[in-house]
């Protein structure tokens, strides 16, 4: 079967592909901004891997990295399944580089194992439980690591930036290094796609 990264909820296939193109550019820019040249032999976790899009972007950039995909295969993608992920990874020629764990971010018990955690359009699906996921991701990171989280942030109040609530709630476990968003995105939009790079406080 051909590679199929799926359709995001509340989106069309065309809109999903457009957002993925934007995501790819932003993740690669974030990797470079952190000083990675792609040759590093590091351990990476894709937190909420879904059908493997960010895994593919990450594996394409980091040629020597060991990558773990964690997902419970329900949630933000239509027809999300471990079979789709495995098929995509095989078709992309990276299946043998990826370790797949069928688990969720609320229950994972990984500790101090990863140099980098990436996640795309996952945590907002957890509602307030996302703060449990933030804690578990922090536990999974080495003290020298980073968490790159690209997600949709909802603006519920015209006076409050959509990212500030999450940042203030996790300021005891993460320091924000930088954030970026698509250049054509309206600053007063009710829903904004923002990539945030954080380092754990150890």
VEXTOR-805558 format. One record per residue (C-alpha): residue number from 1; residue in three letters; chain; y, x, z. Coordinates in steps of 0.001 Angstrom, whole numbers, always signed. Each point is the difference from the previous one (the first is absolute). Last residue first. Example, Ala and Ser with C-alpha at 12.3 -4.5 7.8 and 13.67 -1.06 7.14 Angstrom:
2
R balo drenpa filum   north    east      up
R    2    SER     A   -1060  +13670   +7140
R    1    ALA     A   -3440   -1370    +660
This chain:
202
R balo drenpa filum   north    east      up
R  202    UNK     A  +19017  +16569  +36277
R  201    UNK     A   +2534   -2124   -1886
R  200    UNK     A   -1560    -759   -3360
R  199    UNK     A   +1891    +694   -3218
R  198    UNK     A   +1431   -2724   -2185
R  197    UNK     A    +676    -578   -3689
R  196    UNK     A   +1228   -3466    -927
R  195    UNK     A    -324   -1613   -3425
R  194    UNK     A   +1920   -3260    -371
R  193    UNK     A    -682   -3118   -2069
R  192    UNK     A   +2559   -2597   +1024
R  191    UNK     A    -341   -3719    +640
R  190    UNK     A   +3070   -2139    +754
R  189    UNK     A   +2072   +2049   -2487
R  188    UNK     A   +3318   +1217   +1432
R  187    UNK     A    -425   +3609   -1162
R  186    UNK     A    -998   -1082   -3508
R  185    UNK     A   -2719   +2229   -1455
R  184    UNK     A    +967   +1933   -3135
R  183    UNK     A    -337   +3430   +1623
R  182    UNK     A   -3464    -759   +1373
R  181    UNK     A    -237    +817   +3716
R  180    UNK     A     +28   +3110   +2140
R  179    UNK     A    -446    +966   +3633
R  178    UNK     A    +125   +3348   +1783
R  177    UNK     A   -1295   +1929   +2998
R  176    UNK     A    -573   -2964   +2325
R  175    UNK     A   -1298   +1053   +3404
R  174    UNK     A   -3170   -1750   +1148
R  173    UNK     A   -1673    -921   +3318
R  172    UNK     A   +2861   -1061   +2302
R  171    UNK     A   +2160   -1145   -2922
R  170    UNK     A   -2668   -2540    -989
R  169    UNK     A   +1856   -3211    +885
R  168    UNK     A   +3397   +1354   -1120
R  167    UNK     A   -1371   +1029   -3398
R  166    UNK     A   -1675   -3366    -536
R  165    UNK     A   +3158   -1945    +751
R  164    UNK     A   +2232   +2367   -1988
R  163    UNK     A   -1826    -376   -3325
R  162    UNK     A   +1357   -3426    -931
R  161    UNK     A   +3660    +927    +630
R  160    UNK     A   +1450   -2454   +2501
R  159    UNK     A   +3252   -1929    -491
R  158    UNK     A   -1234   -2367   -2711
R  157    UNK     A   -2927    -976   +2231
R  156    UNK     A   -3614    -478   -1013
R  155    UNK     A     -54   +2911   -2465
R  154    UNK     A   -3675    +509    -805
R  153    UNK     A   -1423   +3493    -486
R  152    UNK     A   -2577    +501   -2732
R  151    UNK     A   -1907   +3224    +343
R  150    UNK     A    -251   +3677    -813
R  149    UNK     A   -1284   +1991   +2974
R  148    UNK     A    -213   +3779    -152
R  147    UNK     A   -1401   +1278   +3298
R  146    UNK     A    +333   +3721    +657
R  145    UNK     A   -2012   +2740   +1677
R  144    UNK     A    +814   +2931   +2303
R  143    UNK     A   -1170   -1868   +3094
R  142    UNK     A   -3243    -891   -1780
R  141    UNK     A    -157   -3609   -1014
R  140    UNK     A   -2672   -2565    +901
R  139    UNK     A   +1708    -888   +3297
R  138    UNK     A   +3255    -769   -1861
R  137    UNK     A   -1955   -2236   -2369
R  136    UNK     A   -1470   -1852   +2970
R  135    UNK     A   +3447    -515   +1525
R  134    UNK     A   +1468   -1260   -3298
R  133    UNK     A   -2982   -2348    -369
R  132    UNK     A    +675   -1522   +3422
R  131    UNK     A   +3625    -469   -1110
R  130    UNK     A   -1296   -1751   -3114
R  129    UNK     A   -1370   -2729   +2288
R  128    UNK     A   +3432   -1607    -192
R  127    UNK     A    -755   -1165   -3543
R  126    UNK     A   -3091   +1710   -1388
R  125    UNK     A    +878    -553   -3664
R  124    UNK     A   +3185   +2050    +477
R  123    UNK     A   -2236   +3012    +697
R  122    UNK     A   -1623    +196   -3430
R  121    UNK     A   +2419    +330   -2903
R  120    UNK     A    -773   +3704    -546
R  119    UNK     A   -1404   +2425   +2552
R  118    UNK     A    -249   +3780    +147
R  117    UNK     A   -1187   +2134   +2918
R  116    UNK     A    +402   +3783    -125
R  115    UNK     A   -1400   +2925   +1971
R  114    UNK     A   -2873   -2079   +1317
R  113    UNK     A   -2559    +399   +2791
R  112    UNK     A   +1840    -324   +3294
R  111    UNK     A   -2008   -3071   +1063
R  110    UNK     A   -1856   -2673   -2003
R  109    UNK     A    -750   -3122   +2061
R  108    UNK     A    +717   -2737   -2530
R  107    UNK     A    +254   -3507   +1440
R  106    UNK     A   +3351   -1412   -1132
R  105    UNK     A    +100   +2065   -3175
R  104    UNK     A   -3147   -1585   -1358
R  103    UNK     A   -3461   +1279    -828
R  102    UNK     A   -2151    +649   -3066
R  101    UNK     A    +379   +3782    -247
R  100    UNK     A     -79   +1615   -3459
R   99    UNK     A     -76   +3805    -404
R   98    UNK     A   +1610   +1049   -3283
R   97    UNK     A    -453   +3173   -2058
R   96    UNK     A   -3222   -1110   -1714
R   95    UNK     A   +1686   -3196   -1260
R   94    UNK     A   +2834   +1895   -1733
R   93    UNK     A    -836    -468   -3681
R   92    UNK     A   +2423   -2881    -586
R   91    UNK     A   -2846   -2281   -1101
R   90    UNK     A   -1967    +951   +3120
R   89    UNK     A   +2971    -628   +2325
R   88    UNK     A    +699   -3335   -1679
R   87    UNK     A   -3635   -1101    +306
R   86    UNK     A    -136    +987   +3679
R   85    UNK     A   +3205   -1910    +772
R   84    UNK     A   -1191   -3070   -1904
R   83    UNK     A   -3337     +69   +1839
R   82    UNK     A   +1758    +380   +3358
R   81    UNK     A   +1762   -3264    -724
R   80    UNK     A   +3446   -1524    -624
R   79    UNK     A    -146   -3055   -2253
R   78    UNK     A   +3756    -670    +491
R   77    UNK     A   +1625   +2795   +1976
R   76    UNK     A   +1848    -331   +3318
R   75    UNK     A   -2750    -911   +2376
R   74    UNK     A   -3690    +753     +76
R   73    UNK     A   -1839   +3206    -756
R   72    UNK     A    -361   +1401   +3540
R   71    UNK     A   +1701   +3182   -1173
R   70    UNK     A     -37   +3751    +650
R   69    UNK     A     -46   +2511   -2846
R   68    UNK     A    -511   +3625   +1029
R   67    UNK     A   +1281   +2866   -2133
R   66    UNK     A    -894   +3699     +97
R   65    UNK     A   +2779   +1832   -1784
R   64    UNK     A    -447   +2687   -2645
R   63    UNK     A   +1692   -1668   -2999
R   62    UNK     A   +2802   -1603   +2037
R   61    UNK     A   +2150   -1732   -2644
R   60    UNK     A   -2722   -1902   -1856
R   59    UNK     A   -1800    -728   +3281
R   58    UNK     A   +3178   -1546   +1452
R   57    UNK     A    +783   -2210   -3003
R   56    UNK     A   -3655   -1061    -225
R   55    UNK     A    -225    -735   +3726
R   54    UNK     A   +3258   -1936    -350
R   53    UNK     A   -1666   -2254   -2590
R   52    UNK     A   -3390    -229   +1681
R   51    UNK     A    -963   -3670    -158
R   50    UNK     A   +1001    -637   +3606
R   49    UNK     A    +675   +3314   +1751
R   48    UNK     A   +1208   -1482   +3277
R   47    UNK     A    +853   +3313   +1644
R   46    UNK     A    -536   +2683   -2642
R   45    UNK     A    -880   +2955   +2223
R   44    UNK     A    +583   +3595   -1092
R   43    UNK     A   -1627   +3248   +1117
R   42    UNK     A   +1590   +3169   -1384
R   41    UNK     A    -783   +2857   -2396
R   40    UNK     A   +3489    +337   -1483
R   39    UNK     A    +397    +622   -3729
R   38    UNK     A   +2201   -3057    -614
R   37    UNK     A   +3389   +1682    +504
R   36    UNK     A    +690   -1599   +3390
R   35    UNK     A   +3453    +684   +1418
R   34    UNK     A    +542   -3336   +1742
R   33    UNK     A   +2486    -957   -2735
R   32    UNK     A   -2684    +729   -2582
R   31    UNK     A   -2439   -2449   +1576
R   30    UNK     A   +2818   -2574    +338
R   29    UNK     A    +925    +321   -3694
R   28    UNK     A   -3657    -500    -904
R   27    UNK     A    -121   -3113   +2188
R   26    UNK     A   +3220   -1388   -1512
R   25    UNK     A   -1043    +486   -3634
R   24    UNK     A   -3403   -1574    +607
R   23    UNK     A   +1525   -2931   +1873
R   22    UNK     A   +2392    -817   -2866
R   21    UNK     A   -2893     -94   -2476
R   20    UNK     A   -1984   -2101   +2479
R   19    UNK     A   +2901   -2440    +309
R   18    UNK     A     +83    -503   -3773
R   17    UNK     A   -3766    -459     -97
R   16    UNK     A    +151   -2684   +2698
R   15    UNK     A   +2850   -1793   -1783
R   14    UNK     A   -2007     -65   -3250
R   13    UNK     A   -3132   -1198   +1790
R   12    UNK     A   +2015   -2780   +1646
R   11    UNK     A   +1108      +0   +3640
R   10    UNK     A     -61   -2118   +3158
R    9    UNK     A   -3111   +1932   +1098
R    8    UNK     A    -454   +3344   -1767
R    7    UNK     A   -2095     +84   -3153
R    6    UNK     A   -2889   +2381    -518
R    5    UNK     A    -388   +3750    -464
R    4    UNK     A   -2406    -476   -2893
R    3    UNK     A   -1639   +3037   -1596
R    2    UNK     A   -2348   -1026   -2809
R    1    UNK     A   -3535   -1249    +704
